[in-house]
Amino acid sequence: MSTLPEIEKQVATGMRKAVENTQRELATIRSGKATTGLLDTVRVEAYGQAVPLSQVASVAAPEARLLTVQAWDKSLVPVIEKAIRGSDLGLNPASDGALIRIPLPQLTEERRRELVKVVKKLAEEGKIAIRHARTDALNRVKKVEHVSDDDKHQAEKHIQKLHDDFIGQVDSLVQAKEEEIMEV
């Protein structure tokens, strides 16, 4: 059986992980600027298995509208190029044999609005994970034995405050990402 401080510590960790996961997910959504996180979801068929792009190449953003990919093994350049083109990111890479250049086209107003919807969906998934952590923790607090009702009530208030703080963090991430996407 867990103690109240253990439950509070575990719920804080779970909620923090939900926020971090949401932050990682949001980093993969394209805004007007080039970010190396944009290619985090791309998987490359290399050495007989699908591996993340970051394990076979280095990605850089030398300009605001350009990404470059430097393959560590030159024989993988065509495979990496194909993987980027085949991803759902809508990118068109060009290679000179050693370096892959990926120009990022200007986003249309319609595409920006679609991306904002995706951001909100990802944020809601993060909030759901935080709510699940809170519900689980509150149920566990109720089951703790040999603790006064006042202590349980204090723990429940603390868990609710953690919940509100982490939901606020997700809201801040979403607001910043929306502004980034809508910025022309």
KOLMARSE-209511 format. One record per atom (N, C-alpha, C): residue number from 1; residue in one letter; atom name; x, y, z. Coordinates in steps of 0.1 Angstrom, whole numbers, plus 5000, padded with zeros to 4 digits. Last residue first. Example, Ala and Ser with C-alpha at 12.3 -4.5 7.8 and 13.67 -1.06 7.14 Angstrom:
2
     n   res   atom   east   north     up
     2     s      N   5128    4978   5071
     2     s     CA   5137    4989   5071
     2     s      C   5129    5000   5079
     1     a      N   5132    4943   5078
     1     a     CA   5123    4955   5078
     1     a      C   5132    4967   5078
REM end
This chain:
184
     n   res   atom   east   north     up
   184     v      N   5029    5347   4599
   184     v     CA   5032    5347   4585
   184     v      C   5046    5353   4582
   183     e      N   5018    5326   4625
   183     e     CA   5027    5337   4621
   183     e      C   5031    5336   4607
   182     m      N   5005    5303   4630
   182     m     CA   4997    5314   4624
   182     m      C   5006    5326   4620
   181     i      N   5025    5288   4644
   181     i     CA   5019    5283   4631
   181     i      C   5013    5295   4623
   180     e      N   5030    5304   4666
   180     e     CA   5041    5300   4657
   180     e      C   5036    5296   4644
   179     e      N   5005    5303   4679
   179     e     CA   5011    5316   4674
   179     e      C   5022    5314   4664
   178     e      N   5004    5276   4684
   178     e     CA   4994    5282   4675
   178     e      C   4999    5295   4670
   177     k      N   5025    5273   4702
   177     k     CA   5026    5266   4690
   177     k      C   5016    5272   4680
   176     a      N   5016    5289   4724
   176     a     CA   5028    5292   4717
   176     a      C   5029    5286   4704
   175     q      N   4992    5274   4730
   175     q     CA   4991    5288   4726
   175     q      C   5004    5292   4719
   174     v      N   5003    5249   4738
   174     v     CA   4994    5250   4726
   174     v      C   4993    5265   4721
   173     l      N   5018    5256   4760
   173     l     CA   5025    5250   4749
   173     l      C   5016    5252   4736
   172     s      N   4997    5265   4777
   172     s     CA   5008    5274   4773
   172     s      C   5015    5269   4761
   171     d      N   4983    5241   4781
   171     d     CA   4976    5252   4774
   171     d      C   4987    5263   4769
   170     v      N   5002    5227   4795
   170     v     CA   4998    5222   4781
   170     v      C   4992    5233   4774
   169     q      N   5003    5242   4818
   169     q     CA   5015    5241   4810
   169     q      C   5011    5236   4796
   168     g      N   4977    5238   4827
   168     g     CA   4981    5251   4824
   168     g      C   4993    5251   4815
   167     i      N   4979    5211   4834
   167     i     CA   4969    5215   4824
   167     i      C   4973    5229   4818
   166     f      N   4996    5215   4856
   166     f     CA   5001    5208   4844
   166     f      C   4992    5210   4832
   165     d      N   4980    5229   4874
   165     d     CA   4993    5234   4870
   165     d      C   4997    5228   4857
   164     d      N   4959    5211   4878
   164     d     CA   4956    5224   4872
   164     d      C   4969    5230   4867
   163     h      N   4973    5189   4890
   163     h     CA   4965    5188   4878
   163     h      C   4963    5201   4871
   162     l      N   4982    5201   4913
   162     l     CA   4991    5196   4904
   162     l      C   4985    5195   4890
   161     k      N   4957    5206   4925
   161     k     CA   4965    5217   4922
   161     k      C   4976    5213   4912
   160     q      N   4948    5180   4929
   160     q     CA   4940    5188   4920
   160     q      C   4949    5200   4916
   159     i      N   4968    5172   4948
   159     i     CA   4967    5165   4935
   159     i      C   4959    5173   4925
   158     h      N   4960    5188   4969
   158     h     CA   4974    5190   4963
   158     h      C   4974    5183   4949
   157     k      N   4935    5178   4975
   157     k     CA   4936    5192   4971
   157     k      C   4950    5194   4964
   156     e      N   4942    5152   4983
   156     e     CA   4933    5154   4971
   156     e      C   4934    5169   4966
   155     a      N   4957    5159   5006
   155     a     CA   4964    5152   4995
   155     a      C   4955    5154   4982
   154     q      N   4937    5169   5022
   154     q     CA   4948    5178   5018
   154     q      C   4955    5172   5006
   153     h      N   4921    5146   5025
   153     h     CA   4915    5158   5019
   153     h      C   4927    5168   5014
   152     k      N   4938    5130   5039
   152     k     CA   4934    5126   5026
   152     k      C   4929    5138   5018
   151     d      N   4940    5145   5063
   151     d     CA   4952    5143   5055
   151     d      C   4949    5139   5041
   150     d      N   4914    5144   5071
   150     d     CA   4919    5157   5068
   150     d      C   4932    5155   5059
   149     d      N   4911    5117   5077
   149     d     CA   4903    5122   5066
   149     d      C   4909    5136   5062
   148     s      N   4942    5101   5085
   148     s     CA   4931    5109   5088
   148     s      C   4924    5114   5075
   147     v      N   4951    5067   5078
   147     v     CA   4954    5081   5076
   147     v      C   4941    5089   5079
   146     h      N   4948    5040   5076
   146     h     CA   4955    5045   5088
   146     h      C   4960    5060   5086
   145     e      N   4949    5035   5040
   145     e     CA   4944    5032   5054
   145     e      C   4953    5038   5064
   144     v      N   4939    5045   5009
   144     v     CA   4950    5045   5019
   144     v      C   4944    5043   5033
   143     k      N   4918    5048   4991
   143     k     CA   4921    5035   4996
   143     k      C   4932    5034   5007
   142     k      N   4919    5075   4983
   142     k     CA   4908    5070   4991
   142     k      C   4910    5057   4997
   141     v      N   4943    5075   4968
   141     v     CA   4942    5082   4981
   141     v      C   4931    5077   4989
   140     r      N   4935    5061   4945
   140     r     CA   4944    5055   4954
   140     r      C   4945    5062   4968
   139     n      N   4917    5080   4934
   139     n     CA   4912    5067   4938
   139     n      C   4922    5060   4948
   138     l      N   4936    5100   4928
   138     l     CA   4925    5102   4938
   138     l      C   4919    5089   4943
   137     a      N   4952    5087   4909
   137     a     CA   4958    5091   4922
   137     a      C   4947    5093   4932
   136     d      N   4934    5084   4888
   136     d     CA   4940    5072   4894
   136     d      C   4945    5075   4908
   135     t      N   4928    5111   4883
   135     t     CA   4917    5101   4887
   135     t      C   4923    5089   4894
   134     r      N   4954    5120   4874
   134     r     CA   4947    5126   4886
   134     r      C   4936    5116   4892
   133     a      N   4958    5104   4852
   133     a     CA   4968    5104   4863
   133     a      C   4961    5109   4876
   132     h      N   4937    5113   4836
   132     h     CA   4938    5099   4840
   132     h      C   4947    5098   4852
   131     r      N   4945    5140   4832
   131     r     CA   4933    5137   4839
   131     r      C   4932    5123   4844
   130     i      N   4968    5136   4816
   130     i     CA   4969    5142   4829
   130     i      C   4957    5139   4838
   129     a      N   4957    5124   4794
   129     a     CA   4966    5116   4801
   129     a      C   4968    5122   4815
   128     i      N   4941    5146   4785
   128     i     CA   4934    5134   4789
   128     i      C   4944    5125   4798
   127     k      N   4961    5164   4778
   127     k     CA   4952    5167   4789
   127     k      C   4945    5155   4794
   126     g      N   4971    5150   4756
   126     g     CA   4980    5153   4767
   126     g      C   4972    5156   4780
   125     e      N   4949    5151   4739
   125     e     CA   4954    5138   4743
   125     e      C   4963    5140   4755
   124     e      N   4948    5179   4736
   124     e     CA   4937    5172   4743
   124     e      C   4941    5158   4747
   123     a      N   4971    5183   4720
   123     a     CA   4970    5189   4734
   123     a      C   4959    5182   4742
   122     l      N   4963    5170   4697
   122     l     CA   4974    5165   4705
   122     l      C   4974    5170   4719
   121     k      N   4942    5188   4689
   121     k     CA   4940    5174   4692
   121     k      C   4951    5167   4700
   120     k      N   4956    5212   4686
   120     k     CA   4946    5211   4696
   120     k      C   4943    5196   4699
   119     v      N   4972    5205   4664
   119     v     CA   4978    5209   4677
   119     v      C   4968    5207   4688
   118     v      N   4953    5200   4644
   118     v     CA   4961    5189   4649
   118     v      C   4968    5192   4662
   117     k      N   4943    5227   4642
   117     k     CA   4934    5216   4646
   117     k      C   4942    5204   4652
   116     v      N   4966    5238   4632
   116     v     CA   4961    5243   4645
   116     v      C   4952    5232   4651
   115     l      N   4967    5226   4607
   115     l     CA   4978    5223   4617
   115     l      C   4974    5227   4631
   114     e      N   4945    5238   4595
   114     e     CA   4945    5223   4597
   114     e      C   4956    5220   4607
   113     r      N   4954    5265   4594
   113     r     CA   4943    5261   4602
   113     r      C   4942    5246   4605
   112     r      N   4976    5261   4576
   112     r     CA   4978    5266   4589
   112     r      C   4967    5262   4598
   111     r      N   4962    5254   4552
   111     r     CA   4971    5244   4559
   111     r      C   4974    5248   4573
   110     e      N   4949    5278   4547
   110     e     CA   4941    5266   4550
   110     e      C   4949    5256   4557
   109     e      N   4971    5295   4542
   109     e     CA   4962    5298   4553
   109     e      C   4954    5286   4557
   108     t      N   5000    5276   4534
   108     t     CA   4988    5284   4531
   108     t      C   4980    5286   4543
   107     l      N   5035    5281   4541
   107     l     CA   5022    5274   4545
   107     l      C   5011    5283   4540
   106     q      N   5062    5279   4518
   106     q     CA   5053    5287   4527
   106     q      C   5040    5280   4529
   105     p      N   5082    5249   4520
   105     p     CA   5074    5259   4513
   105     p      C   5066    5267   4523
   104     l      N   5114    5243   4528
   104     l     CA   5101    5243   4534
   104     l      C   5093    5253   4527
   103     p      N   5138    5221   4512
   103     p     CA   5132    5235   4513
   103     p      C   5118    5234   4519
   102     i      N   5162    5202   4521
   102     i     CA   5147    5201   4522
   102     i      C   5142    5215   4523
   101     r      N   5190    5184   4508
   101     r     CA   5184    5197   4512
   101     r      C   5169    5196   4511
   100     i      N   5214    5162   4517
   100     i     CA   5200    5163   4513
   100     i      C   5195    5176   4518
    99     l      N   5246    5156   4505
    99     l     CA   5238    5164   4514
    99     l      C   5224    5164   4508
    98     a      N   5256    5138   4485
    98     a     CA   5261    5137   4499
    98     a      C   5251    5144   4509
    97     g      N   5239    5141   4463
    97     g     CA   5248    5129   4464
    97     g      C   5253    5127   4479
    96     d      N   5223    5162   4465
    96     d     CA   5235    5164   4456
    96     d      C   5244    5152   4457
    95     s      N   5188    5160   4466
    95     s     CA   5201    5156   4471
    95     s      C   5211    5159   4460
    94     a      N   5158    5173   4480
    94     a     CA   5167    5173   4469
    94     a      C   5181    5169   4474
    93     p      N   5124    5166   4493
    93     p     CA   5139    5167   4494
    93     p      C   5146    5167   4481
    92     n      N   5096    5179   4499
    92     n     CA   5102    5175   4487
    92     n      C   5117    5176   4488
    91     l      N   5069    5171   4522
    91     l     CA   5082    5178   4519
    91     l      C   5088    5171   4506
    90     g      N   5047    5163   4536
    90     g     CA   5045    5171   4524
    90     g      C   5058    5178   4520
    89     l      N   5046    5145   4557
    89     l     CA   5050    5159   4560
    89     l      C   5048    5168   4548
    88     d      N   5043    5118   4558
    88     d     CA   5031    5126   4555
    88     d      C   5033    5141   4558
    87     s      N   5070    5104   4538
    87     s     CA   5063    5107   4550
    87     s      C   5051    5116   4548
    86     g      N   5082    5101   4513
    86     g     CA   5071    5092   4516
    86     g      C   5064    5095   4529
    85     r      N   5103    5119   4515
    85     r     CA   5093    5121   4505
    85     r      C   5080    5113   4508
    84     i      N   5118    5105   4535
    84     i     CA   5113    5119   4537
    84     i      C   5102    5122   4528
    83     a      N   5124    5081   4522
    83     a     CA   5116    5081   4534
    83     a      C   5110    5095   4537
    82     k      N   5139    5090   4500
    82     k     CA   5126    5084   4497
    82     k      C   5118    5084   4510
    81     e      N   5162    5100   4514
    81     e     CA   5154    5109   4505
    81     e      C   5140    5103   4503
    80     i      N   5171    5076   4525
    80     i     CA   5166    5087   4534
    80     i      C   5157    5097   4526
    79     v      N   5178    5063   4501
    79     v     CA   5168    5057   4510
    79     v      C   5162    5068   4520
    78     p      N   5198    5079   4491
    78     p     CA   5186    5077   4483
    78     p      C   5175    5072   4492
    77     v      N   5217    5077   4513
    77     v     CA   5212    5090   4509
    77     v      C   5199    5088   4501
    76     l      N   5231    5054   4520
    76     l     CA   5217    5056   4525
    76     l      C   5210    5069   4520
    75     s      N   5257    5056   4512
    75     s     CA   5248    5047   4505
    75     s      C   5233    5048   4509
    74     k      N   5269    5072   4531
    74     k     CA   5265    5078   4518
    74     k      C   5256    5069   4510
    73     d      N   5262    5074   4563
    73     d     CA   5266    5064   4553
    73     d      C   5261    5069   4540
    72     w      N   5253    5096   4575
    72     w     CA   5266    5091   4579
    72     w      C   5271    5081   4570
    71     a      N   5238    5123   4557
    71     a     CA   5238    5109   4560
    71     a      C   5252    5105   4565
    70     q      N   5225    5152   4566
    70     q     CA   5238    5147   4563
    70     q      C   5238    5132   4567
    69     v      N   5200    5174   4557
    69     v     CA   5202    5161   4563
    69     v      C   5216    5155   4557
    68     t      N   5187    5206   4564
    68     t     CA   5197    5197   4557
    68     t      C   5198    5185   4564
    67     l      N   5160    5228   4557
    67     l     CA   5166    5217   4565
    67     l      C   5176    5210   4557
    66     l      N   5149    5261   4555
    66     l     CA   5156    5250   4549
    66     l      C   5161    5240   4560
    65     r      N   5139    5286   4563
    65     r     CA   5131    5277   4554
    65     r      C   5138    5266   4548
    64     a      N   5159    5297   4579
    64     a     CA   5146    5296   4584
    64     a      C   5136    5287   4576
    63     e      N   5189    5276   4577
    63     e     CA   5181    5288   4574
    63     e      C   5167    5286   4579
    62     p      N   5199    5253   4588
    62     p     CA   5208    5264   4586
    62     p      C   5201    5277   4583
    61     a      N   5192    5229   4607
    61     a     CA   5183    5239   4601
    61     a      C   5192    5252   4599
    60     a      N   5200    5194   4603
    60     a     CA   5203    5208   4607
    60     a      C   5193    5217   4601
    59     v      N   5206    5161   4613
    59     v     CA   5197    5170   4607
    59     v      C   5200    5184   4612
    58     s      N   5225    5132   4605
    58     s     CA   5224    5144   4613
    58     s      C   5215    5154   4606
    57     a      N   5216    5097   4603
    57     a     CA   5220    5110   4597
    57     a      C   5219    5121   4608
    56     v      N   5207    5075   4616
    56     v     CA   5215    5073   4604
    56     v      C   5220    5086   4598
    55     q      N   5192    5082   4638
    55     q     CA   5202    5072   4640
    55     q      C   5210    5069   4628
    54     s      N   5173    5101   4629
    54     s     CA   5184    5106   4637
    54     s      C   5195    5095   4640
    53     l      N   5153    5085   4617
    53     l     CA   5163    5092   4608
    53     l      C   5175    5097   4617
    52     p      N   5148    5053   4633
    52     p     CA   5146    5068   4632
    52     p      C   5157    5075   4624
    51     v      N   5145    5024   4611
    51     v     CA   5151    5031   4623
    51     v      C   5148    5046   4621
    50     a      N   5136    4993   4601
    50     a     CA   5132    5007   4601
    50     a      C   5137    5014   4613
    49     q      N   5162    4971   4588
    49     q     CA   5151    4974   4597
    49     q      C   5148    4989   4596
    48     g      N   5183    4965   4571
    48     g     CA   5173    4955   4573
    48     g      C   5162    4958   4583
    47     y      N   5198    4989   4570
    47     y     CA   5204    4977   4576
    47     y      C   5194    4966   4579
    46     a      N   5170    5009   4570
    46     a     CA   5185    5008   4569
    46     a      C   5189    4996   4576
    45     e      N   5145    5028   4562
    45     e     CA   5148    5014   4561
    45     e      C   5163    5013   4559
    44     v      N   5136    5053   4586
    44     v     CA   5144    5050   4574
    44     v      C   5146    5035   4574
    43     r      N   5110    5075   4596
    43     r     CA   5118    5063   4598
    43     r      C   5124    5058   4585
    42     v      N   5102    5106   4610
    42     v     CA   5106    5099   4598
    42     v      C   5114    5087   4602
    41     t      N   5098    5121   4633
    41     t     CA   5089    5109   4631
    41     t      C   5092    5101   4618
    40     d      N   5116    5141   4632
    40     d     CA   5117    5131   4643
    40     d      C   5109    5119   4640
    39     l      N   5116    5163   4616
    39     l     CA   5119    5150   4610
    39     l      C   5120    5139   4620
    38     l      N   5112    5185   4633
    38     l     CA   5102    5182   4622
    38     l      C   5103    5168   4616
    37     g      N   5133    5190   4648
    37     g     CA   5123    5181   4653
    37     g      C   5112    5177   4643
    36     t      N   5146    5211   4635
    36     t     CA   5151    5197   4633
    36     t      C   5141    5187   4638
    35     t      N   5126    5235   4618
    35     t     CA   5131    5229   4631
    35     t      C   5136    5215   4628
    34     a      N   5119    5263   4600
    34     a     CA   5125    5250   4600
    34     a      C   5130    5246   4614
    33     k      N   5087    5280   4605
    33     k     CA   5102    5279   4606
    33     k      C   5107    5265   4605
    32     g      N   5060    5278   4604
    32     g     CA   5066    5285   4593
    32     g      C   5081    5284   4593
    31     s      N   5057    5244   4615
    31     s     CA   5052    5258   4615
    31     s      C   5059    5265   4604
    30     r      N   5049    5210   4618
    30     r     CA   5055    5221   4610
    30     r      C   5049    5234   4612
    29     i      N   5053    5191   4646
    29     i     CA   5043    5197   4637
    29     i      C   5050    5209   4631
    28     t      N   5070    5181   4664
    28     t     CA   5070    5175   4651
    28     t      C   5061    5181   4641
    27     a      N   5065    5195   4687
    27     a     CA   5077    5198   4680
    27     a      C   5077    5192   4666
    26     l      N   5043    5181   4697
    26     l     CA   5041    5194   4691
    26     l      C   5053    5199   4683
    25     e      N   5055    5159   4708
    25     e     CA   5045    5157   4697
    25     e      C   5044    5171   4690
    24     r      N   5069    5170   4729
    24     r     CA   5076    5163   4718
    24     r      C   5068    5162   4706
    23     q      N   5048    5180   4745
    23     q     CA   5058    5190   4739
    23     q      C   5066    5183   4728
    22     t      N   5036    5156   4752
    22     t     CA   5028    5166   4744
    22     t      C   5038    5176   4737
    21     n      N   5056    5146   4768
    21     n     CA   5052    5139   4756
    21     n      C   5045    5148   4746
    20     e      N   5056    5165   4788
    20     e     CA   5068    5163   4780
    20     e      C   5065    5156   4767
    19     v      N   5031    5160   4799
    19     v     CA   5034    5173   4793
    19     v      C   5046    5172   4784
    18     a      N   5034    5134   4807
    18     a     CA   5023    5137   4798
    18     a      C   5026    5150   4791
    17     k      N   5054    5136   4827
    17     k     CA   5057    5129   4814
    17     k      C   5046    5132   4804
    16     r      N   5040    5151   4846
    16     r     CA   5051    5157   4839
    16     r      C   5055    5150   4826
    15     m      N   5022    5131   4854
    15     m     CA   5017    5144   4847
    15     m      C   5028    5151   4840
    14     g      N   5039    5113   4866
    14     g     CA   5031    5109   4855
    14     g      C   5026    5121   4847
    13     t      N   5050    5129   4886
    13     t     CA   5059    5123   4876
    13     t      C   5050    5119   4864
    12     a      N   5027    5134   4901
    12     a     CA   5034    5145   4896
    12     a      C   5043    5140   4884
    11     v      N   5020    5108   4909
    11     v     CA   5011    5115   4900
    11     v      C   5018    5127   4894
    10     q      N   5042    5102   4926
    10     q     CA   5040    5094   4914
    10     q      C   5031    5101   4904
     9     k      N   5039    5120   4947
     9     k     CA   5051    5121   4938
     9     k      C   5049    5113   4925
     8     e      N   5014    5112   4957
     8     e     CA   5016    5126   4951
     8     e      C   5028    5127   4942
     7     i      N   5021    5087   4966
     7     i     CA   5011    5088   4956
     7     i      C   5012    5102   4949
     6     e      N   5040    5093   4985
     6     e     CA   5044    5085   4974
     6     e      C   5034    5087   4962
     5     p      N   5024    5108   5004
     5     p     CA   5035    5114   4997
     5     p      C   5040    5106   4984
     4     l      N   5006    5086   5012
     4     l     CA   5001    5098   5005
     4     l      C   5013    5105   4998
     3     t      N   5019    5053   5004
     3     t     CA   5016    5064   5014
     3     t      C   5012    5076   5005
     2     s      N   5006    5022   4992
     2     s     CA   5014    5034   4990
     2     s      C   5010    5044   5001
     1     m      N   5009    4988   5000
     1     m     CA   5000    5000   5000
     1     m      C   5009    5012   5000
REM end
